[in-house]
Amino acid sequence: MKNVTIYSTPTCVYCKMAKEFFSKNNVQYQEFDVAQDQKAREEMVEKSHQLGVPVIDVDGEIFVGFNRAEIAKALDIK
């Protein structure tokens, strides 16, 4: 199983869509709320070079926003 991390905020619609996609496809993930966690926010900016959410890290491959097709491909989901 791949290591998946999502950096999100509570009000982000695309973050919710990504988490629903992960749940539907039984993808385990670690979540960081960058609205509350400054260390996680700094880590997210270091990885993505921007403040937009969601930022999704799949084994070091960084996705900014929720691109279902690209994330499914990275996770080997058909």
C-alpha positions as CSV (number, residue, x, y, z in Angstrom):
1,M,0.0,0.0,0.0
2,K,1.2,3.5,-0.9
3,N,1.8,6.2,1.7
4,V,-0.8,8.9,1.3
5,T,-0.9,12.3,3.1
6,I,-3.4,15.0,2.5
7,Y,-3.0,18.6,3.7
8,S,-6.4,20.2,4.0
9,T,-8.7,22.7,5.7
10,P,-12.1,22.1,7.2
11,T,-13.9,24.3,4.6
12,C,-12.3,23.0,1.5
13,V,-14.8,21.3,-0.9
14,Y,-12.0,19.6,-2.9
15,C,-10.4,18.3,0.3
16,K,-13.7,16.6,1.2
17,M,-14.0,15.2,-2.3
18,A,-10.5,13.7,-2.1
19,K,-11.1,12.2,1.3
20,E,-14.4,10.7,0.1
21,F,-12.6,9.2,-2.9
22,F,-9.9,7.7,-0.6
23,S,-12.6,6.2,1.7
24,K,-14.6,4.8,-1.2
25,N,-11.5,3.1,-2.6
26,N,-10.2,1.9,0.9
27,V,-7.1,4.1,0.7
28,Q,-5.5,4.7,4.1
29,Y,-4.3,8.2,4.5
30,Q,-2.9,10.7,7.0
31,E,-4.5,14.1,7.2
32,F,-3.1,17.4,8.4
33,D,-5.4,20.4,9.0
34,V,-3.2,23.3,7.8
35,A,-5.6,25.8,9.1
36,Q,-4.7,24.7,12.6
37,D,-1.2,23.1,12.3
38,Q,1.5,25.6,11.4
39,K,4.2,22.9,11.2
40,A,2.1,20.9,8.7
41,R,1.4,24.1,6.7
42,E,5.1,24.8,6.4
43,E,5.7,21.2,5.4
44,M,2.9,21.5,2.7
45,V,4.4,24.7,1.3
46,E,7.9,23.2,1.2
47,K,6.5,20.2,-0.8
48,S,4.1,22.2,-3.1
49,H,5.6,25.7,-3.1
50,Q,2.1,27.2,-2.6
51,L,-0.7,27.6,-0.1
52,G,-3.6,26.1,-2.0
53,V,-5.3,23.0,-0.7
54,P,-5.6,20.1,-1.0
55,V,-2.1,19.1,-1.4
56,I,-1.9,15.3,-1.7
57,D,1.4,13.4,-1.3
58,V,1.4,9.8,-2.7
59,D,4.8,8.3,-2.0
60,G,6.5,11.6,-2.7
61,E,4.5,12.5,-5.8
62,I,2.8,15.8,-5.1
63,F,-0.7,16.7,-6.4
64,V,-2.1,20.2,-5.8
65,G,-5.9,20.1,-6.0
66,F,-8.0,17.1,-6.5
67,N,-7.4,15.5,-9.9
68,R,-9.3,12.3,-9.6
69,A,-7.8,10.6,-12.7
70,E,-4.2,11.5,-11.9
71,I,-4.5,10.4,-8.2
72,A,-6.3,7.2,-9.2
73,K,-3.4,6.5,-11.6
74,A,-0.8,7.1,-8.8
75,L,-2.7,4.8,-6.5
76,D,-3.2,2.1,-9.2
77,I,-7.0,2.4,-8.9
78,K,-8.9,1.4,-12.1
